[in-house]
Amino acid sequence: MASIKMGVFGAWRGNSYIGLMLDEPEIEITAICDKNIDSLCEDERLEKIPKYRDFDTFLAKGRENGMNAVFLANYFHQHAPFAVKAMEAGLDVFSECTAASTLGECVELVEAVERTGRKYMLCENYPFMNGMLKMEEITQQGALGSLLYAEGEYNHCGNNDELKRLTPGKYHWRAWLPRTYYLTHSLGPVMYITKSEVRYVSARAAHSDLLYEIRSWRHNYDGAAHMLCEMTNGMTSRFTGCTAMASDYGRYRVCGDVSGVETGGYIPDGKVRQFWHNHTKPAGQDANVALIEPVFDDDEKAKNAGHGGGDYRVVQNIKEYLLNGKQPFFDVYRAVNMSATAILGWRSCLNHGENFRVPDFRIPEERDAVRDDCLTPFPDENGGGATLPAALPYNE
């Protein structure tokens, strides 16, 4: 019998992982929950799995059937409350998207993990693409020397038909998402490759006339936001939220005083480019630049999964954590570090680049300072509750 009995909350995004989990003999999908359960993919293996529209019923019935973990793939800004509720019910939690949408929720999430002793992992997938894994390997071998600078750029734009498809409802989160908030795909690889966290953040956003034209139903009409940060290892970094720039899909770079590595952009087919100065080039290295083809033992299994194999490797990390106790890199403290960077990055944008210190949520005194901070740009289902703008002020 499978020792991991997983419940999945959120069928639309959850579809990308349900099939991967069903392929693992150690994982049994015990229950699925979504208010629109019809959004599940067509897979005959799902026919006998209990399905629920109410989260509390899903937890109760799932527990009766042995459910011991929950994979959260629900709305972007609502993970923390459901994670806390699941942990209070005795379940381990795997959160697919950003950990929390307010600083107060960051505190609640961390303290729920500490109080319940349940396992928690943020399932950010971009760091586990081949190019990112190769950059991490080279960096952690010390080949770059002292780390000085890193950058991550995530670009995902679309035409109006696609934006409407992705924004089903007047108060859907995508219509109110400030440009700094969706940063896990850009900051996540930077953190993983360099093994660092954000200490200070200063940010700027830029208005988009094209997005402003659809402001009646898509209220976050900035086109890009960039965050410049001081990291805990002393290096600086620059990364985006989810941008809508007319640009390549994205690029990632880490630079030291000896060498630098990068992937994405003009570099073809997921390869990694490594660069040296003339005076730092290793003996026997013919040129200043090497183009490296990342190859890993699990490539054949990972290649058909989403996000360049990242989704497959996230599932493997879940297994390693639950079955073998291998601690994930994106534990609750690094998860809320990313969330807090996004939140404070937006406040910096609203204040012309003001510098903010990101709390260290490992320290109780730093939690106390933001425990009651519930400022949010997201309205509730009735249109109330938002206390921050979703875009920069703009005068036509």
N, C-alpha and C positions, 0 to 999 in steps of 0.2 A: 504494500500500500504506500501511496505517496505520503511523505512526512510533512510536506508543505501544503497546507490547505488554504488556498488564496481566494479571497473575495475581491472582486473588481468593482469599483465605484466610478462610473463614467464610461458609457459604452462607446461614444463617438471616438474619443482619443484612445480609449482602452482597447479598441479593435487592433491597434498596432502591436499590442503586447499579448493579448489573449491567445492568438495563434502561436506565438513563440512559447508561451507558458505551457500550452497544451502539448507542445512537442517535447517537453521535458518530463521524463517519467517520475521525477521527484516532486513535481508540482501537480496538484489537482485544483482545478477551478471549482470552488465549492458553491459560489453564488455570485450573481451579477446584479448591479443596481443602477438604474438610470430612470429619470422621470420620463424620458422618451426611449423606452427600451427597444423600440422598433429600429433604432439607429445601429443596432448590432449587425455585424457582417453576417453573411450567409455561410455558415459552417455547420455541417451536420453534427459535429461533435458538441455543439452548444445546445442541442435540442433538449437534452435531459438535465441541463444545469438549471437550478431554480433561479428565477428572475424576479426582481422586486423594483417597485417605483419609490418606496419610502426607505430612507437610510436607517432609521431605527429598527424597522422590521427586518431589513437586510442584516443588521448586526445581530439581532436576537435569533433569527432563524438560522443564520450562518453559524453562529456559535453552537446551536443545537446539533448541527451537522459536522462539528469539529473544526470550523474555520479558525485558523490561528494567525492569519495575517491579512492585511488589506492593502490593495494597490489603489491609490487615489489618482484618478484621471478625470476629475470633475472640473468645474470652472476654475480658471487661472487664479482668481483672487479669493477663493473660498477653501483652500486646502487646510489651513491651520485649524479652524473649528472642528472639521471632520476628523482630522488627525488626532486631536485631543480627545474627542469622543471615542474614537476607536481604541486608543491606548487605555483610556479609563475602563473600557470594556474588556481589557486583557489581551489586546491584539497588537502585533507588531505592524509597523506602518511603513509603506514605501510610497513616497510622494513624487508624482511624475513631473509636476511643474513647480513654480516658485513656492517656497515654504510658507510665506506669510505676506499679507498685504498691508499691515500696519506694524509699527514698532511695538505696540502693546501685544499684538499677536505673536511677535517674535519671542517676547518674554513668556507668554502662556505656553508656547510650544516647547521651549527649552525646559521649562519647569515641569511640564507634563512628562517629558522623557525622563528627567531626573527622579520625579516622584514615583512613576509607575515602574521604572526599570525596563520598559519595553524597548525593543530595537526600533531605530528610525533611520531611514536613508533617503536622501534626495536622489531621484533617478535621472539626473541630468545626463544626456546621452552624447553630446558633441565631443567631450574629451576622449571618447572611446572610438572615434573614427581612426582609420589607419594612420593618416598624416599626423594627427594629434598624439597618438601613442608613440610614434617614432620621434617626434619632437620631445616628448617627455623622457624617452629613453636616453636620447643624446644629452639633454639638459641634466638629467640626474647622474649621468656618468661624469659630470664636471667638465665636459668638453667646451662649454661656453665661457668658462672662467667666472669672474664675478658678474652676477646678473644685474643689469642696469635698467632694462626697459622691455616691456612686453605690450602687445596690442592684440585686440580681438575685434573683428568687425562682422556683424551679422546683418544681412540685408534680405528682406523679404517683402516685396511690394506686389501689388496686383491691380487689375483693372476693376472698374466699378461692379461688374457682375460677380467677380470673385469676392470682393469685399462685402457685397450684400449677402452672398452665400455664407460667409464666415461671421456675419453679424446678424443672427436671426432674432431680432427683437430690439425694441427701442432702448431698453436698458441692459442689453447684452454687454459683457465686460469689454469686448473688443472695441466698442464705440466710445469707451471712456478711458482707455489705457494710455497713460502718459508714455512718452518715448523712452524714458529711462527704465521703466518697470520690467520689460521683457529682456533681461540681460543675461540670463543663464547660459544661452548659447554663445555669448561673446566672453563674458567674465569666467564662466566655468572652465573652459580650456586654459585660460591664463592661470587660474588658481591651481589647476591640476598639474600643469606642466612645471610650474615654478614652486609648487608646494607652499604657497603664500596666501594671505588674506588681505582684504582692504582695511587700511587704518584711517585714511582721510580721503574724502571725495569732494571734487569740485566739478561742476557740469554746466554745459550750455546746450540749448536746443535751438533749432532753426525752423522757421515757419515755411510751409509749403502752400503756394497758391493753388496747386492742383488738388490737394486734399481739402483746402478751404472751400472749394466749390461744392463739396458734398457734406458741409458742416451740419446740415439739417438732420442727418442721420448718422454721421460719423464725426464725433465731436473732438477727437484728438487729431487736429489738423497740422501739427508739427510734422516735419518730414524726417527729422533725425535728431538724436541727442548723443553727445560725446562726453564721457566722464574721464577726467584726468585724476589719477589716484596715487597716493603713497601706499606702498604695500608693507606688510609686516616684516618682510625680509630686507627692507631698505630700498628696493628698486622702485621705479615709477612704472605706471601702466596707463594705457589709454584704450578704452573700449566703448562700444556703442550699446544702446538698447537695440530693439528691432527697428531697423531703419527702412525707409522707403526711397532710398536714393537711387538714381539712375547709375548703377555701378555693377561690378561683378557681384556674384552671390556673397562673397565674404573672403576674408584673409586673416591669417594669424601669424604673429611673429614674436620671437624672443631673442633679445640681443644681450651679449655679454661683452667683456673687454678683450676676450680672445676670439670668440666666434659668434655667429648668429644663425638661427634656423627660422624657416618660414614655410607656410603652405597656403594653398588657396589662391584666389585671384588669377594671375597669368600663369601660375605654375601648373602644369598639366597633370590630369589623372590622379590626383591625390598624392602626388610625389612631394618630397620635402627638399627644399633648397638649403644648403649649408654654405656659409661664406666665412672666409678668413682674411685678415689683413696680411700683407706680405711678411711682416715681422712676426706674425703669430701662426702662420701656416705650418702644420706638422711636417716633420721630415718625411720625405717620400710622397707628399701630396703635390701633384703636378700643377694643379690650377687653384685659383682662389675660390672657385665655386664648384660644389659637387651637387648633382641631382640624384637623390636617393629614392629608391623604390621600396616603400615599407612592406615587409612581408611578415606575417604572424601565423602561428600554428593553427589558429582557428579561422583563418580567412575563408575557407570553403564553406563553413557553417555560417559565418557572419555576412557573407557577401549579398545574400538575398534578403537580409533584414533591413529595416528602415534606418535612415540617417547614417548611411555609410557603414553599417554594421554595428553602430552604437547601441541600437535597441537590443540586439542579440547579447551584446556584452553586458548591458545593464541587467538582463535576466540572469546571466551567469554570476554577476556580482551579488544579486539577491540570494542565489543559491549558496554561494560561498559564505555569506553573512549568516544565513539561517542554519545551514547544515554544519559549517566548520568554524563559525565564530570569527571569520576574517573581517576585521573592521573596515567599513567602506571609507573612502576618502571624504565623500560628501555626507558627513555625519550631521547631526542637528546644529552644531555650532557653526560649521562652514555653510550650511544651508541658510541660516538666518543672517550670516555675514553678507551673503549675496542679496537677500531680501532687503536688509537694512541699507545696503549700498544703493539699491534701486530707489528706495523711498527717499533717502536723504539726497540722492542725486537729483531727484525731481525738485525738491525744495531748493537746491542750489540753482537749478535752472530758473526757478521763479524769483530768485534773488540775485540774478546777474553773476552767477558763478561763485557765490559765497562758499567758503570751505567748511565742511562739516566733518567732525570726527565720528567714525562708525563705532558704536559701542561694542565692547567685548562681552558677549552674553555669557561667557564663562564666569564672569565676576558679578556677584549679587548686587553690589553697589551700583554698577553700571546698568544693570537691569532696572533697578529701582528708579533711576533717573528718567526712564522712558516707559515705565509700567503702564501709565495712564494715557499714553500717546496713541490716540485712535484716529488721527487725521487720515482721510482717504479720498481719492478722486472718484470712487465707484459708488453710484447710486444703488439703492436696493430695488427690488422688483416693482416697487410702486413709484420709483423716481426720486425718493428722498434719501437723506443720509450722507450725500457727498459733501465733504468739507474742504476740498481742494479743487482747483480747476484742472481740467484734463489736457489743456494746451496753454501755451503762452498767450498773454493778452495781445490782441491784434486790432489795429485800427485801419479800416479800409481807406 
